[in-house]
Each structure stands twice: as structure tokens, then as C-alpha cells.
């Protein structure tokens, strides 16, 4: 399959023109003349240079890599059908859908983009964080920076020193059982050749994981109220509300504190700390 430069340029331009700043969590500003997003705004959303994105719209760019196409699809808030069309315009096969896919649906992204003052994240069924709000990063750190098996919090729980420090000590035995229980269920659901099964194989080197795995527990669900220990503001008690995207099996986790509580005040402080360091 060859790259359709004209079709790609027209598609990108049209998708950019249809998006408004508020659709992607950007301020509109008072002097905006264009109806849609500016090229430099799209470039920031897609994690690429404005020059490279401009050349794509002008039919002058080199063929983007699959990783770059995925970033463009996410930055432009494309649907799965639109993402697949983007890949085919570039002469590439469309990525897989469903479990294991990192493409977040536009609807879920629109919700996340509006949670400016709330810690929130979008995760996969294996606990891989795909995107966080700024306050989400201030709360738990940048969880999107991990690569390989370490993208999964369940894997980090057993393999990385300090991975449990964010959680209250008395909750850690339950959380150990919960991660293993969930991984067992996903492995059974997805099969022995799945990413979940690969994580199990890797974690079998850990004695605690093996012992917990051998208990064959399933159906252990996370508590709605979570207790965290933040390195700067200390103990936090937060409610966690979950929204499921059934097509991609992604979860949007939103963390809130009761108004007037100590944890609520600490979240306000975190928002200030996060803005200073951003």
C-alpha cells in the first residue's frame, strides 16, 4: 500500500478545522480568528514539531511511522474508524482494536479534558495508564512514562522497589491479592498467548506473586475509598469513581475528596504544587 499524500493532507486539514480548542482542553483566547485548531496546537497535541505537521498538510512530509500515526490519531481525537482510515491513507495496516489497544475514544478524552481541577487517569484492563490530568500527575507522578511490562501497575507492584510506597501500609496485603486476582481473570479471559499471560510468566520469578497466584482467588474488587500516601502532602483519603469504555475496555478513574475535608484541602495544595512544577 502506498501513501496517499493528497488524501492524507485533506483529511488532516478537515479534522483540524472541525476541532475547537475547548474540545481538546485548550483555552480559546480572545484573538482567535480561525474556526478550528491552529497547526501549532495540533502539533503540541500530537507531540511533534509544527514544521513536520505543516508539511504533512502541505503534502510534503515523509511517511509517518506507526507510532507517530497513533499520536496523530490521539491528538486529533479520532474515532477508531477515523484512526484506521488515517493508517490506510499512509499505506499501513490499521492497528488492532479492543483489549491491548492504546487508542482512547474521543468521548472518553473529551471527559478527561474537562477535568482540569480533578485527579483522573485513563487505564487499560492491565492497569497501564494511557493519559492523566495535570492534577493526576501531581497526585501519583507521570505514570505514562513507563515502558514494557512496567507499564502495568500490577507488574511494578512486585518488581519495583518503592512501587507500594504510594499506598497505605495496612492496605498493601489486600492490594497484592487484588492485583493477582484481576490478572488471573484477565489471563483466563484473553488466553495463554495474551499480554496478561506474558506478565504472569514474568512475575512467576517472584515468590510473593507465586504464593498469591496459587491461592486461585478471583473477584477481588478495589475499594471505592482509596488511601494514598503522597510524598509532599501526606495521607489522602479519596473516592474513586469509574467510567468504562466498553469498546476499548478502557477505564476512566476520577479521584475526589469530600468538600471541607483535610484531603480536599490537600488536593487544593497539590493543584498549586503541580502548576508550579509544570
N, C-alpha and C positions, 0 to 999 in steps of 0.2 A: 504494500500500500504506500502510495506517495503522499507527500504533504500538499494539501490544498491551501496555498498561501492566500489566495483571494477569499475563499470561503472562511478561513480562519480569521482574517483581518475583519471581515464584515461581521462575523459572529461576535468577536471580542468587542468591537465598537458598539454593536447594538446592545449587548448585555451591560456594558459600562454606562451607556446612556439611559438605560432603564432603572439603574440603581440610584437611590437618593442617599445622601450622607447619613440620614437618620436610620436608613435600612441596615447599615453596617456599623452603627455605633459611633459615627463621626459627627462632629459639630457642623452645622450648615454654614455658619458665618454670615456676615451682613453684606459682603460684596460679591457674592457668588452670582455669576452670570449664566454659567452652563446649567442645563436642566438636570444632568446626571452627575456621575463622579468625574473628577479630573483624572488624567492619566497618572499623575504623580500619586494620587490617593490610591488608585488601583495597584500601583507598583508596591506601595507600602503594605497593602493588604495581602499581596501575593509574594512578599519577601523577595523582590527583585529590583533591579535598577529601573528608574523611569526611562532611561535611554533604551534598554532592552525591550521593555514593554511597548514603547512607542514604535520601535522597529517592527514588532510583530503586527501592530495595527496598520503599519505602512507597507506590509508585505516584504520587508527587508531582513527580518530576523532569521537566525539559524534555527534549525528544528529543535524545539524544546525537549528536554529529557522527560521521562515519565514522572520523575519526582517534581519537576517544575510544572508540568501539566496538572498534577494533582494539587499543587499550591495555587495555580491559577483558578482551578475549579472551585477550590475552597474560598479563595479571596473574593471571587465574583458571586459567591453564594449560589452556585449552580445546583440544580436538581440532579438526581442520578442519571436521568435520560440526557440532560444537557451536558453533564460531565462525560458520558460515553460518546456523545456527538463531538465534543472537543477533542477527545483522544483520536477518533476516527479521522477528523479533519487533519490531524497531524500524522496520519499514516500509521497509527499504533492501535493495538488491540485494547479494548476497554477493560479496566480492572474488574476484579470480582466484586460482587455485592454481598450484603448481609454480614454475618459474623466474620471478623477479621478485617473488614473494610475500615479505613480511617477517614472516609469521606463523611462529613457531618451534614445532615439535611439542612436546607435553608431555613425551615421552620424552627428547628432547634437552635440554629445560630442566631436567628432574629431574637429569640427569647434571651439567649445569653448576652447578646449585645446590649440589651436594655437593663441588665442587672449591674449597673455601674457601681452601686453602693453596697453590693452584696457579694460575699464569697460564694463562688459557684464554679463547677467544672463539668465537662462532658467526658465520660469514660466509656470504655468498651466492656464487654462481658468478662474480660480477663483483668479488669482493673487498670487498664492503660489509659492515662489521662491524655486526651486529644487537644483540649483547649480549656483555658481558665480565664476568669475575670481578673482584672488587676488586684482586687481585694482577695481573690482566691490565691493568687501568687503570694501576696503579703501574708496570708494565713499559713500556707503549707509549703511555700517555696515553689520554684518552677518545676512542676512535675512532668512537663512535656519534653524536658531536655534529655531524658534517659533514652538509651538505645538498646537494641537486642532484647534478650529476656528480661533485663532490668526495667523495661517499660512497665511491666506488671508489678503492682504493689505487693501481690502475694509472693512473687519471686524475691523482691527486695526484702520482704519480711524475714526470710530465712537466710539470706546470703549477704546482706549489707549491714555492717555494724552501724548502729545509730538509727536504723530504719524504724525502730519501735519507740524511739525517744519522744516522738510527737504524740504518743498515746499514753494515757494514764496507766501506771504500772499494774493496778489491780484489774484492768480490762484486758491485758495482753494475753492471758491464757484463753479467754473466750475468743478473742480475735484470731488467735492461732487456729483454733478449731473451726472458726467461721471461714477463714480463707481456704483451709484444706477441704472443708465440706463443699464449698462452692466450686473449687477446682475439680473435685470428683464428679460433681453433677455436670459441669460443662464438658469434661472429658468423655463421660458416658454419652452425652448428647451429640457431641461433634465427632467422636470416633477416635481410633487409635493413631490415625495419621494427622490429627489436628494439631494446632499450635498449643492447645491446652495439654494434650498428651505429651508433647515435647517438653513443656515446663515440668510436668510430673517426672519425666525421665531425668531431667537435670537436677531436680530437687531431691531425688532419692539418695543423693550423696549426703544429705543432712539427716542426722539421727533423729532430731525432734520431728522433722517432717515425716520420716518413715513411721515413727511410732504413732503419730496422729493419723496418718493415712490408713494404718492398719486397723483403726477403730471403725472404719466404714461409715462414718457419720454423714448424713445428708440433711438438707432442710434447716440449717442453722442460719438464721437471718440477722442482719445488722439491726442494732437498736436504733430507734428514731432519735433518741437523745445521745449525742456523742460528746465525749470528754477529751479535750486536747490539751497538750502542754506546749505552749508557744515559747520559744527561747527569749522573747523580748517582753511579752505581756503576761506570761504565766498561764495559769489554768483557765480554760474556756469550756463552758457548757453550751452546746449549740444543737438546735433542732435541725435535722436533715430531711428535706422533702425531695422526692424523686419523681422525675418525669421520664417515661420510657418511649423511645422511638422504636416502634415495632418492626419497621422495615430494616433498619440497620442494627437494631438491638443495642443502641447506644443509650446511656443513662445521663440525664442532666441532674446533678446533685446541687441543691441550693441550701446553704447553711445560714440560719438566722438565730438571733438571740432574743429573749423576751425583753420588750422595751422596759427601760428602767433598771434592768439587772446589771450586775457587775460585768458579766460577759458582754452585754450590749455596749457598755462604756469602753470596754477593751477593744471591741470591733471598731468603734469610732477612732480610737487611738491608732489602731492598725491602718486605717484608711489614710491617716496623716503620715505615718511612717512609710507606707507604701508609695505615697505620692512624692515624698522627699527622695526616695531611692530610685524612682522610675526615671 
